[in-house]
Amino acid sequence: MSYERVSDANVITEKYMDSILFEERLIDSAVADTSIEFLGELFDSPIMTPAFSHLGQFGGREKTGLEEYSIAAKELNILNFCGMMENDGFKKLADTGAKTVRIVKPYADNAKVRDQMQYAESVGAFGIGMDIDHIFGENGLDVVVGELMAQQTSDMLRSYVEMTNLPFVVKGVLSVADAVKCADIGAKAIIVSHHHGRLPYAVPPMMILPEIKEALKGKDVKIIVDCGIASGADVFKALALGADACAVGRSMMPALEMDGVEGVKNFITKVNNELRYIMSFTGSSDTKSIDPSVLHFTEKRF
Ligand SMILES: Cc1cc2nc3c(=O)[nH]c(=O)nc-3n(C[C@H](O)[C@H](O)[C@H](O)COP(=O)(O)O)c2cc1C
């Protein structure tokens, strides 16, 4: 081998994001507004919390990391997400008052999937969804914390959509093929993601985003991007390439572990301030008027 091979999608994704540059559009510009309308609600920022799970209490504090970041999401008026957990855990997050989307695992036990979705709706979730990219493991179907997962068909996903009055979010879309299926089954939003690199050589979400955006043109499906989102520049690039919103991920962890609610609030505020700064510099007065032609690509686009 004459060069170092990199199969880690996290590394490939960061490298791709860092290859995108901005031009400035200053004349007639103004301080930008970062608020968004998303699925019928107004939020102060397009930055969302990640669908995390299995976070205990940090620093001897009383609340779990999941509760802490949910409180921060409420106080920041941003959309909140959570991942794998039992119903009592979700109840605690719902009780924070944060507008929360519960991402349910693709459990092989389909009754459990339905129960968790119905429970979320009954205690006031903002939305429900599923991470369809956590199905396969090294030996076939994945086992997550002792629970067997199962592949999901279009009919199964459609049945969840029909079961609920809440918006349904499919997390883990990384192709035009899946994005179109999500639109067909009636999903209201997708999260373009490789779930922090589950698939080696996974295409960076932002690299495939424009194709997905084009395929969903005229359809009523919001697009969220995650994986490697750590700065306002990352969020700006995603919005310019067609996303409606972005979720931070592990980039939020140090602030959460160290300072809990205040740490997350400070971190997201910092990322949002960076976003506003770049929007202002590029003549993007609000999140709907970001012109993709302000981006310059130093690497070949597919
Ligand atoms: C501790 C931890 C727990 C996670 N749990 C879930 C989960 O239960 N469901 C889910 O859909 N994604 C889960 N994720 C994935 C995140 O939602 C997100 O897709 C991923 O972290 C994005 O990549 P990034 O961390 O590089 O930003 C988890 C990630 C971490 C780090």
The ligand as an SDF file (V2000), in Angstrom:
LIG
                    3D

 31 33  0  0  0  0  0  0  0  0999 V2000
  -23.6100    7.7100   24.0000 C   0  0  0  0  0  0  0  0  0  0  0  0
  -24.3820    7.6660   22.7050 C   0  0  0  0  0  0  0  0  0  0  0  0
  -25.6290    7.0570   22.6910 C   0  0  0  0  0  0  0  0  0  0  0  0
  -26.3760    7.0190   21.5070 C   0  0  0  0  0  0  0  0  0  0  0  0
  -27.6090    6.4180   21.5120 N   0  0  0  0  0  0  0  0  0  0  0  0
  -28.3670    6.4550   20.3960 C   0  0  0  0  0  0  0  0  0  0  0  0
  -29.6710    5.8770   20.4040 C   0  0  0  0  0  0  0  0  0  0  0  0
  -30.1180    5.2750   21.3680 O   0  0  0  0  0  0  0  0  0  0  0  0
  -30.4120    5.9940   19.2660 N   0  0  0  0  0  0  0  0  0  0  0  0
  -29.9370    6.6340   18.1490 C   0  0  0  0  0  0  0  0  0  0  0  0
  -30.6520    6.7340   17.1560 O   0  0  0  0  0  0  0  0  0  0  0  0
  -28.6880    7.1550   18.1090 N   0  0  0  0  0  0  0  0  0  0  0  0
  -27.9050    7.0780   19.1930 C   0  0  0  0  0  0  0  0  0  0  0  0
  -26.6400    7.6330   19.1630 N   0  0  0  0  0  0  0  0  0  0  0  0
  -26.1560    8.2680   17.9150 C   0  0  0  0  0  0  0  0  0  0  0  0
  -26.4200    9.7650   17.8800 C   0  0  0  0  0  0  0  0  0  0  0  0
  -27.7850   10.0450   17.9330 O   0  0  0  0  0  0  0  0  0  0  0  0
  -25.8600   10.4250   16.6150 C   0  0  0  0  0  0  0  0  0  0  0  0
  -26.4320    9.8520   15.4480 O   0  0  0  0  0  0  0  0  0  0  0  0
  -24.3460   10.3260   16.4740 C   0  0  0  0  0  0  0  0  0  0  0  0
  -23.7010   10.4450   17.7310 O   0  0  0  0  0  0  0  0  0  0  0  0
  -23.8870   11.4210   15.5300 C   0  0  0  0  0  0  0  0  0  0  0  0
  -22.5080   11.4090   15.3520 O   0  0  0  0  0  0  0  0  0  0  0  0
  -21.5020   12.4060   16.1300 P   0  0  0  0  0  0  0  0  0  0  0  0
  -21.4690   11.9740   17.5410 O   0  0  0  0  0  0  0  0  0  0  0  0
  -20.2200   12.2090   15.4150 O   0  0  0  0  0  0  0  0  0  0  0  0
  -22.0440   13.7890   15.9640 O   0  0  0  0  0  0  0  0  0  0  0  0
  -25.8650    7.6230   20.3240 C   0  0  0  0  0  0  0  0  0  0  0  0
  -24.5950    8.2180   20.3500 C   0  0  0  0  0  0  0  0  0  0  0  0
  -23.8560    8.2400   21.5170 C   0  0  0  0  0  0  0  0  0  0  0  0
  -22.4960    8.8810   21.4950 C   0  0  0  0  0  0  0  0  0  0  0  0
  1  2  1  0
  2  3  1  0
  2 30  2  0
  3  4  2  0
  4  5  1  0
  4 28  1  0
  5  6  2  0
  6  7  1  0
  6 13  1  0
  7  8  2  0
  7  9  1  0
  9 10  1  0
 10 11  2  0
 10 12  1  0
 12 13  2  0
 13 14  1  0
 14 15  1  0
 14 28  1  0
 15 16  1  0
 16 17  1  0
 16 18  1  0
 18 19  1  0
 18 20  1  0
 20 21  1  0
 20 22  1  0
 22 23  1  0
 23 24  1  0
 24 25  2  0
 24 26  1  0
 24 27  1  0
 28 29  2  0
 29 30  1  0
 30 31  1  0
M  END
$$$$
